[in-house]
Amino acid sequence: MKDELKEQVLEEYADLYIKAGTSEEAIARLIKIIHILRRECPWDKVQTHKSLRKCMIEEAYEVVEAINNEDQDNLEEELGDVLLQVIFHSGLGAEQKHFDFVSVTNRECEKMLRRHPHVFFKETAKTIDNALEKWENVKRKEKGKANGKSRLTDVPKALPALTRSYKVQARAAEVGFDWDDVSCAFHKIKEETEELLEVYKTEDRDSIIAELGDLLFSVVNVARFLKVDPEEALNSTSEKFIRRFAHIENVAVAKGLLLENMTLSEMDKLWEEAKILERETGK
């Protein structure tokens, strides 16, 4: 801590500025800070599990962004933000006498032990696929005992729509409810496209939404057969679109033009230039 800040720190909190040397000390330091914030900070003291939902989602995505960017410094920071969310929610649980950080951690430890019988028990898993199969088998038994509901109902609604539909389809496929091969999935895309074309000019908004959803769901099915993550595929295309559109913007600026005053034909020409540049540079 900088010298000029030391004088401003309240004596009772001075020890919080000492960096931890062990994992146990680090966790204890953060738990203590959150506890004080819940008591003293106007914002922190009014938070609930529900009010923090958006924060948890955003922090998780920021971790993924740091991983994608291979930015280790940022990854360290964002993982800390996710950890803060876990400890914050654990603290709320303790206040309500539902659970605390210790019980949350112990529960996860027990889950890892149960779901890795090939490591902690006298079972074997020679390949990654074998290990994943054992994990899913144990998980399915646990979920079935827990609620007795359909195997699809516990796929979280908060997941991105493409990811959720992928998981729903994969769960159904586990019991044989699936197309024979990818050609059937491709045919379904054609069928759903035709159905969307039939309703898109109508004023039946509900039907348009339903048919568009069916089309997207069928595209995800193809992605699943091809073992492609639809989120990654769509994000990759979005990034490609951003790069190519940036070329249009940059050329327009260089020529002193406003995009709003350019024709679609002029912008299409620059778009094609961007595609050529990508092929030549490999980017």
Contacts in CASP RR format, 6 or more apart in sequence:
PFRMAT RR
TARGET T0000
AUTHOR 0000-0000-0000
METHOD contacts of the structure
MODEL  1
MKDELKEQVLEEYADLYIKAGTSEEAIARLIKIIHILRRECPWDKVQTHK
SLRKCMIEEAYEVVEAINNEDQDNLEEELGDVLLQVIFHSGLGAEQKHFD
FVSVTNRECEKMLRRHPHVFFKETAKTIDNALEKWENVKRKEKGKANGKS
RLTDVPKALPALTRSYKVQARAAEVGFDWDDVSCAFHKIKEETEELLEVY
KTEDRDSIIAELGDLLFSVVNVARFLKVDPEEALNSTSEKFIRRFAHIEN
VAVAKGLLLENMTLSEMDKLWEEAKILERETGK
1 9 0 8 1.000
1 17 0 8 1.000
9 17 0 8 1.000
13 36 0 8 1.000
16 29 0 8 1.000
16 32 0 8 1.000
16 33 0 8 1.000
16 36 0 8 1.000
20 26 0 8 1.000
20 28 0 8 1.000
20 29 0 8 1.000
27 87 0 8 1.000
27 101 0 8 1.000
30 83 0 8 1.000
30 84 0 8 1.000
30 87 0 8 1.000
31 87 0 8 1.000
31 91 0 8 1.000
31 101 0 8 1.000
34 44 0 8 1.000
34 84 0 8 1.000
34 87 0 8 1.000
34 88 0 8 1.000
34 91 0 8 1.000
35 91 0 8 1.000
37 44 0 8 1.000
37 45 0 8 1.000
38 44 0 8 1.000
38 45 0 8 1.000
38 91 0 8 1.000
38 95 0 8 1.000
39 45 0 8 1.000
47 88 0 8 1.000
47 92 0 8 1.000
48 92 0 8 1.000
49 89 0 8 1.000
49 92 0 8 1.000
49 93 0 8 1.000
52 85 0 8 1.000
52 88 0 8 1.000
52 89 0 8 1.000
53 158 0 8 1.000
55 85 0 8 1.000
56 82 0 8 1.000
56 85 0 8 1.000
56 89 0 8 1.000
57 158 0 8 1.000
59 78 0 8 1.000
59 81 0 8 1.000
59 82 0 8 1.000
59 84 0 8 1.000
59 85 0 8 1.000
60 82 0 8 1.000
62 78 0 8 1.000
62 81 0 8 1.000
63 75 0 8 1.000
63 78 0 8 1.000
63 79 0 8 1.000
63 81 0 8 1.000
63 82 0 8 1.000
65 78 0 8 1.000
66 74 0 8 1.000
66 75 0 8 1.000
66 77 0 8 1.000
66 78 0 8 1.000
67 75 0 8 1.000
86 101 0 8 1.000
86 104 0 8 1.000
87 101 0 8 1.000
90 99 0 8 1.000
90 100 0 8 1.000
90 101 0 8 1.000
90 104 0 8 1.000
91 100 0 8 1.000
91 101 0 8 1.000
93 99 0 8 1.000
93 100 0 8 1.000
94 100 0 8 1.000
94 101 0 8 1.000
99 107 0 8 1.000
113 120 0 8 1.000
114 138 0 8 1.000
114 142 0 8 1.000
115 134 0 8 1.000
115 135 0 8 1.000
115 138 0 8 1.000
115 139 0 8 1.000
116 131 0 8 1.000
116 134 0 8 1.000
116 135 0 8 1.000
117 123 0 8 1.000
117 134 0 8 1.000
117 138 0 8 1.000
118 124 0 8 1.000
118 125 0 8 1.000
118 130 0 8 1.000
118 131 0 8 1.000
118 134 0 8 1.000
123 134 0 8 1.000
124 130 0 8 1.000
125 131 0 8 1.000
125 133 0 8 1.000
125 134 0 8 1.000
136 174 0 8 1.000
140 151 0 8 1.000
143 151 0 8 1.000
143 154 0 8 1.000
144 151 0 8 1.000
147 153 0 8 1.000
147 154 0 8 1.000
151 171 0 8 1.000
151 174 0 8 1.000
151 175 0 8 1.000
152 168 0 8 1.000
152 171 0 8 1.000
152 172 0 8 1.000
155 164 0 8 1.000
155 167 0 8 1.000
155 168 0 8 1.000
155 171 0 8 1.000
156 164 0 8 1.000
157 164 0 8 1.000
159 167 0 8 1.000
160 231 0 8 1.000
161 216 0 8 1.000
162 216 0 8 1.000
162 220 0 8 1.000
162 230 0 8 1.000
162 231 0 8 1.000
162 234 0 8 1.000
163 229 0 8 1.000
163 230 0 8 1.000
163 231 0 8 1.000
165 216 0 8 1.000
165 217 0 8 1.000
165 220 0 8 1.000
165 230 0 8 1.000
166 220 0 8 1.000
166 223 0 8 1.000
166 224 0 8 1.000
166 229 0 8 1.000
166 230 0 8 1.000
169 178 0 8 1.000
169 217 0 8 1.000
169 220 0 8 1.000
169 221 0 8 1.000
169 224 0 8 1.000
170 224 0 8 1.000
172 178 0 8 1.000
173 224 0 8 1.000
179 185 0 8 1.000
179 188 0 8 1.000
179 221 0 8 1.000
179 225 0 8 1.000
181 225 0 8 1.000
182 222 0 8 1.000
182 225 0 8 1.000
182 226 0 8 1.000
185 218 0 8 1.000
185 221 0 8 1.000
185 222 0 8 1.000
185 224 0 8 1.000
185 225 0 8 1.000
186 222 0 8 1.000
188 218 0 8 1.000
188 221 0 8 1.000
189 215 0 8 1.000
189 218 0 8 1.000
189 219 0 8 1.000
189 222 0 8 1.000
191 218 0 8 1.000
192 211 0 8 1.000
192 214 0 8 1.000
192 215 0 8 1.000
192 217 0 8 1.000
192 218 0 8 1.000
193 215 0 8 1.000
195 211 0 8 1.000
195 214 0 8 1.000
195 215 0 8 1.000
196 208 0 8 1.000
196 211 0 8 1.000
196 212 0 8 1.000
196 214 0 8 1.000
196 215 0 8 1.000
198 211 0 8 1.000
199 207 0 8 1.000
199 208 0 8 1.000
199 211 0 8 1.000
200 208 0 8 1.000
200 211 0 8 1.000
202 208 0 8 1.000
219 230 0 8 1.000
220 230 0 8 1.000
223 229 0 8 1.000
223 230 0 8 1.000
223 233 0 8 1.000
240 278 0 8 1.000
243 274 0 8 1.000
243 278 0 8 1.000
243 283 0 8 1.000
244 271 0 8 1.000
244 274 0 8 1.000
244 275 0 8 1.000
244 278 0 8 1.000
245 271 0 8 1.000
247 270 0 8 1.000
247 271 0 8 1.000
247 273 0 8 1.000
247 274 0 8 1.000
247 277 0 8 1.000
248 259 0 8 1.000
248 267 0 8 1.000
248 270 0 8 1.000
248 271 0 8 1.000
248 274 0 8 1.000
249 259 0 8 1.000
251 270 0 8 1.000
251 273 0 8 1.000
252 258 0 8 1.000
252 259 0 8 1.000
252 262 0 8 1.000
252 270 0 8 1.000
259 267 0 8 1.000
END
